[in-house]
Amino acid sequence: MATPPFFTLLDQHPDGVLCLSLHGDLSYDTTAFARRAIARALLAARELLIDLQGLESVDPFGLALLLKASRTSGVRVTNPSPATREACRRTDTDLRAA
C-alpha cells in the first residue's frame, strides 16, 4: 500500500498536551486537510503541539498555514523538518518568533 501524499497522526502526551504530527507534502493541495486536522485537535485540547518533523516538502501555502497556527493561542510548532527549515529560509520566516 502506498503512503498518501499527506497524513496526520494525533497522540496525547501524559501531561495532557495533544501532539499533531504532520507527514508528507504540505502544499496548496493538502493545506485544507491540515487545517481541518488542526481545528479538530484544538477542539479536543487547550494545548496543541504540532510536530513538523515528518514534512517532506512545504510550499508557501503550507508555510502560511503553519504561521497562522503558530500564532493561535495554545499552539506550539516543533521539530521543523529540513523541508520546513528550507521554506522558512527561502521566505525569511521564523516560525519560532510567530
MIKEPA-564753 format. One record per atom (N, C-alpha, C): atom name; x, y, z; residue number from 1; residue in three letters. Coordinates in steps of 0.001 Angstrom, whole numbers, padded with zeros to 6 digits, always signed. Example, Ala and Ser with C-alpha at 12.3 -4.5 7.8 and 13.67 -1.06 7.14 Angstrom:
<atoms>
N;+013190;-005690;+007800;1;ALA;
CA;+012300;-004500;+007800;1;ALA;
C;+013200;-003300;+007800;1;ALA;
N;+012850;-002250;+007080;2;SER;
CA;+013670;-001060;+007140;2;SER;
C;+012900;+000030;+007870;2;SER;
</atoms>
This chain:
<atoms>
N;+000839;-001169;+000000;1;MET;
CA;+000000;+000000;+000000;1;MET;
C;+000894;+001246;+000000;1;MET;
N;+000615;+002193;-000862;2;ALA;
CA;+001409;+003416;-000974;2;ALA;
C;+001051;+004393;+000141;2;ALA;
N;+002033;+005164;+000555;3;THR;
CA;+001807;+006194;+001562;3;THR;
C;+001114;+007383;+000904;3;THR;
N;+000070;+007922;+001532;4;PRO;
CA;-000598;+009085;+000943;4;PRO;
C;+000338;+010293;+000927;4;PRO;
N;+000063;+011287;+000062;5;PRO;
CA;+000959;+012439;-000027;5;PRO;
C;+000985;+013290;+001240;5;PRO;
N;-000059;+013189;+002059;6;PHE;
CA;-000107;+013935;+003310;6;PHE;
C;-000976;+013172;+004297;6;PHE;
N;-000508;+013081;+005542;7;PHE;
CA;-001341;+012480;+006579;7;PHE;
C;-000924;+013032;+007933;7;PHE;
N;-001799;+012850;+008910;8;THR;
CA;-001538;+013336;+010259;8;THR;
C;-001687;+012196;+011250;8;THR;
N;-000989;+012327;+012368;9;LEU;
CA;-001128;+011398;+013489;9;LEU;
C;-001372;+012240;+014733;9;LEU;
N;-002300;+011807;+015563;10;LEU;
CA;-002636;+012532;+016780;10;LEU;
C;-002317;+011659;+017974;10;LEU;
N;-001603;+012233;+018953;11;ASP;
CA;-001183;+011488;+020130;11;ASP;
C;-001337;+012381;+021353;11;ASP;
N;-001799;+011804;+022445;12;GLN;
CA;-001922;+012563;+023691;12;GLN;
C;-000729;+012250;+024585;12;GLN;
N;+000000;+013288;+024982;13;HIS;
CA;+001128;+013125;+025896;13;HIS;
C;+000611;+012918;+027312;13;HIS;
N;+001408;+012293;+028175;14;PRO;
CA;+000989;+012072;+029562;14;PRO;
C;+000590;+013354;+030300;14;PRO;
N;+001171;+014492;+029900;15;ASP;
CA;+000841;+015757;+030563;15;ASP;
C;-000446;+016390;+030034;15;ASP;
N;-001131;+015692;+029117;16;GLY;
CA;-002405;+016171;+028595;16;GLY;
C;-002308;+016976;+027318;16;GLY;
N;-001095;+017317;+026879;17;VAL;
CA;-000922;+018074;+025643;17;VAL;
C;-001151;+017133;+024462;17;VAL;
N;-001939;+017589;+023489;18;LEU;
CA;-002126;+016822;+022260;18;LEU;
C;-000990;+017141;+021306;18;LEU;
N;-000477;+016131;+020631;19;CYS;
CA;+000566;+016311;+019633;19;CYS;
C;+000021;+015867;+018284;19;CYS;
N;-000009;+016800;+017337;20;LEU;
CA;-000437;+016517;+015977;20;LEU;
C;+000809;+016486;+015104;20;LEU;
N;+001124;+015323;+014570;21;SER;
CA;+002295;+015173;+013700;21;SER;
C;+001850;+015266;+012247;21;SER;
N;+002511;+016121;+011491;22;LEU;
CA;+002217;+016292;+010071;22;LEU;
C;+003263;+015541;+009262;22;LEU;
N;+002813;+014816;+008234;23;HIS;
CA;+003708;+013984;+007428;23;HIS;
C;+003422;+014161;+005946;23;HIS;
N;+004487;+014201;+005150;24;GLY;
CA;+004341;+014238;+003696;24;GLY;
C;+004520;+015634;+003139;24;GLY;
N;+003686;+015966;+002159;25;ASP;
CA;+003786;+017233;+001435;25;ASP;
C;+002704;+018195;+001911;25;ASP;
N;+003107;+019301;+002513;26;LEU;
CA;+002163;+020327;+002941;26;LEU;
C;+002170;+021402;+001863;26;LEU;
N;+001131;+021362;+001030;27;SER;
CA;+001098;+022208;-000158;27;SER;
C;-000317;+022733;-000389;27;SER;
N;-000463;+023475;-001460;28;TYR;
CA;-001774;+024004;-001850;28;TYR;
C;-002833;+022898;-001833;28;TYR;
N;-002468;+021732;-002329;29;ASP;
CA;-003421;+020624;-002433;29;ASP;
C;-003758;+019978;-001095;29;ASP;
N;-002936;+020173;-000070;30;THR;
CA;-003157;+019461;+001195;30;THR;
C;-003417;+020371;+002394;30;THR;
N;-003302;+021697;+002229;31;THR;
CA;-003476;+022574;+003386;31;THR;
C;-004879;+022497;+003971;31;THR;
N;-005888;+022254;+003160;32;ALA;
CA;-007250;+022139;+003697;32;ALA;
C;-007350;+020953;+004658;32;ALA;
N;-006706;+019849;+004324;33;PHE;
CA;-006700;+018680;+005210;33;PHE;
C;-005986;+019006;+006520;33;PHE;
N;-004845;+019683;+006416;34;ALA;
CA;-004082;+020050;+007612;34;ALA;
C;-004872;+021035;+008467;34;ALA;
N;-005513;+021996;+007831;35;ARG;
CA;-006302;+022989;+008570;35;ARG;
C;-007413;+022309;+009367;35;ARG;
N;-008094;+021357;+008745;36;ARG;
CA;-009175;+020628;+009442;36;ARG;
C;-008610;+019799;+010596;36;ARG;
N;-007466;+019166;+010398;37;ALA;
CA;-006858;+018363;+011468;37;ALA;
C;-006472;+019249;+012651;37;ALA;
N;-005942;+020432;+012372;38;ILE;
CA;-005576;+021362;+013439;38;ILE;
C;-006823;+021832;+014173;38;ILE;
N;-007868;+022181;+013439;39;ALA;
CA;-009114;+022653;+014060;39;ALA;
C;-009733;+021575;+014940;39;ALA;
N;-009763;+020343;+014460;40;ARG;
CA;-010317;+019240;+015264;40;ARG;
C;-009505;+019022;+016530;40;ARG;
N;-008189;+019075;+016402;41;ALA;
CA;-007332;+018865;+017571;41;ALA;
C;-007531;+019980;+018594;41;ALA;
N;-007700;+021210;+018124;42;LEU;
CA;-007910;+022326;+019047;42;LEU;
C;-009242;+022222;+019787;42;LEU;
N;-010220;+021577;+019178;43;LEU;
CA;-011496;+021355;+019866;43;LEU;
C;-011343;+020361;+021012;43;LEU;
N;-010354;+019487;+020893;44;ALA;
CA;-010172;+018408;+021871;44;ALA;
C;-009212;+018767;+023002;44;ALA;
N;-008449;+019844;+022858;45;ALA;
CA;-007435;+020154;+023868;45;ALA;
C;-007170;+021651;+023930;45;ALA;
N;-006741;+022093;+025080;46;ARG;
CA;-006371;+023508;+025238;46;ARG;
C;-004976;+023777;+024707;46;ARG;
N;-004117;+022765;+024769;47;GLU;
CA;-002745;+022907;+024280;47;GLU;
C;-002501;+021914;+023158;47;GLU;
N;-001933;+022417;+022074;48;LEU;
CA;-001645;+021575;+020918;48;LEU;
C;-000206;+021805;+020487;48;LEU;
N;+000509;+020718;+020323;49;LEU;
CA;+001868;+020730;+019820;49;LEU;
C;+001820;+020178;+018399;49;LEU;
N;+002279;+020952;+017431;50;ILE;
CA;+002295;+020496;+016039;50;ILE;
C;+003728;+020119;+015690;50;ILE;
N;+003941;+018834;+015441;51;ASP;
CA;+005267;+018294;+015135;51;ASP;
C;+005455;+018295;+013615;51;ASP;
N;+006486;+018995;+013156;52;LEU;
CA;+006732;+019176;+011716;52;LEU;
C;+007805;+018245;+011167;52;LEU;
N;+008335;+017362;+011992;53;GLN;
CA;+009466;+016525;+011600;53;GLN;
C;+009175;+015657;+010375;53;GLN;
N;+007927;+015257;+010180;54;GLY;
CA;+007596;+014347;+009080;54;GLY;
C;+007287;+015025;+007760;54;GLY;
N;+007403;+016341;+007691;55;LEU;
CA;+007100;+017031;+006434;55;LEU;
C;+008257;+016894;+005452;55;LEU;
N;+007930;+016444;+004241;56;GLU;
CA;+008933;+016251;+003202;56;GLU;
C;+009050;+017446;+002273;56;GLU;
N;+007964;+018221;+002164;57;SER;
CA;+008002;+019468;+001392;57;SER;
C;+006949;+020410;+001949;57;SER;
N;+007260;+021708;+001849;58;VAL;
CA;+006354;+022748;+002328;58;VAL;
C;+006388;+023877;+001302;58;VAL;
N;+005218;+024198;+000718;59;ASP;
CA;+005162;+025316;-000220;59;ASP;
C;+004647;+026557;+000515;59;ASP;
N;+004557;+027698;-000157;60;PRO;
CA;+004114;+028920;+000533;60;PRO;
C;+002725;+028802;+001185;60;PRO;
N;+001824;+028031;+000602;61;PHE;
CA;+000500;+027841;+001209;61;PHE;
C;+000616;+027071;+002521;61;PHE;
N;+001439;+026039;+002516;62;GLY;
CA;+001663;+025266;+003732;62;GLY;
C;+002341;+026094;+004805;62;GLY;
N;+003307;+026906;+004403;63;LEU;
CA;+004013;+027757;+005360;63;LEU;
C;+003060;+028789;+005962;63;LEU;
N;+002176;+029346;+005152;64;ALA;
CA;+001190;+030303;+005662;64;ALA;
C;+000286;+029649;+006705;64;ALA;
N;-000111;+028416;+006462;65;LEU;
CA;-000931;+027699;+007437;65;LEU;
C;-000168;+027494;+008741;65;LEU;
N;+001095;+027111;+008643;66;LEU;
CA;+001898;+026908;+009847;66;LEU;
C;+002083;+028208;+010620;66;LEU;
N;+002278;+029315;+009911;67;LEU;
CA;+002397;+030612;+010580;67;LEU;
C;+001112;+030973;+011314;67;LEU;
N;-000011;+030789;+010636;68;LYS;
CA;-001297;+031097;+011267;68;LYS;
C;-001504;+030217;+012500;68;LYS;
N;-001217;+028948;+012372;69;ALA;
CA;-001385;+028029;+013504;69;ALA;
C;-000471;+028414;+014656;69;ALA;
N;+000775;+028805;+014337;70;SER;
CA;+001729;+029129;+015398;70;SER;
C;+001334;+030398;+016156;70;SER;
N;+000479;+031204;+015565;71;ARG;
CA;+000004;+032436;+016213;71;ARG;
C;-001300;+032220;+016976;71;ARG;
N;-001794;+030992;+016973;72;THR;
CA;-003031;+030663;+017676;72;THR;
C;-002715;+030352;+019130;72;THR;
N;-003523;+030878;+020011;73;SER;
CA;-003324;+030641;+021440;73;SER;
C;-003369;+029151;+021749;73;SER;
N;-002393;+028677;+022516;74;GLY;
CA;-002347;+027282;+022921;74;GLY;
C;-001662;+026361;+021934;74;GLY;
N;-001141;+026912;+020822;75;VAL;
CA;-000495;+026087;+019794;75;VAL;
C;+000992;+026399;+019757;75;VAL;
N;+001802;+025338;+019706;76;ARG;
CA;+003244;+025454;+019507;76;ARG;
C;+003640;+024556;+018358;76;ARG;
N;+004573;+025008;+017538;77;VAL;
CA;+005129;+024151;+016489;77;VAL;
C;+006518;+023728;+016932;77;VAL;
N;+006904;+022521;+016558;78;THR;
CA;+008187;+021980;+016997;78;THR;
C;+008772;+021059;+015933;78;THR;
N;+010037;+020751;+016093;79;ASN;
CA;+010763;+019793;+015235;79;ASN;
C;+010641;+020096;+013740;79;ASN;
N;+011005;+021295;+013302;80;PRO;
CA;+010894;+021573;+011874;80;PRO;
C;+011771;+020630;+011052;80;PRO;
N;+011191;+020061;+010031;81;SER;
CA;+011924;+019175;+009131;81;SER;
C;+012874;+020010;+008274;81;SER;
N;+013815;+019360;+007584;82;PRO;
CA;+014669;+020111;+006660;82;PRO;
C;+013848;+020889;+005622;82;PRO;
N;+012755;+020302;+005142;83;ALA;
CA;+011908;+020994;+004156;83;ALA;
C;+011248;+022226;+004763;83;ALA;
N;+010847;+022126;+006026;84;THR;
CA;+010236;+023269;+006697;84;THR;
C;+011273;+024364;+006912;84;THR;
N;+012458;+023985;+007351;85;ARG;
CA;+013524;+024975;+007550;85;ARG;
C;+013888;+025665;+006229;85;ARG;
N;+013920;+024907;+005141;86;GLU;
CA;+014244;+025488;+003830;86;GLU;
C;+013150;+026456;+003381;86;GLU;
N;+011887;+026104;+003583;87;ALA;
CA;+010791;+027008;+003221;87;ALA;
C;+010883;+028298;+004037;87;ALA;
N;+011220;+028189;+005296;88;CYS;
CA;+011388;+029371;+006145;88;CYS;
C;+012569;+030216;+005674;88;CYS;
N;+013656;+029562;+005323;89;ARG;
CA;+014840;+030278;+004852;89;ARG;
C;+014535;+031040;+003564;89;ARG;
N;+013862;+030368;+002621;90;ARG;
CA;+013544;+030998;+001333;90;ARG;
C;+012656;+032230;+001486;90;ARG;
N;+011813;+032220;+002502;91;THR;
CA;+010852;+033312;+002677;91;THR;
C;+011219;+034221;+003841;91;THR;
N;+012383;+033997;+004435;92;ASP;
CA;+012840;+034794;+005578;92;ASP;
C;+011776;+034807;+006685;92;ASP;
N;+011305;+033617;+007019;93;THR;
CA;+010252;+033430;+008013;93;THR;
C;+010798;+032663;+009202;93;THR;
N;+010385;+033061;+010391;94;ASP;
CA;+010797;+032361;+011601;94;ASP;
C;+009549;+031895;+012338;94;ASP;
N;+009253;+030607;+012271;95;LEU;
CA;+008069;+030070;+012932;95;LEU;
C;+008165;+030234;+014446;95;LEU;
N;+009360;+030187;+014987;96;ARG;
CA;+009514;+030296;+016438;96;ARG;
C;+009197;+031699;+016938;96;ARG;
N;+009361;+032688;+016090;97;ALA;
CA;+009114;+034076;+016501;97;ALA;
C;+007660;+034484;+016282;97;ALA;
N;+006889;+033604;+015688;98;ALA;
CA;+005484;+033951;+015367;98;ALA;
C;+004656;+034078;+016617;98;ALA;
</atoms>
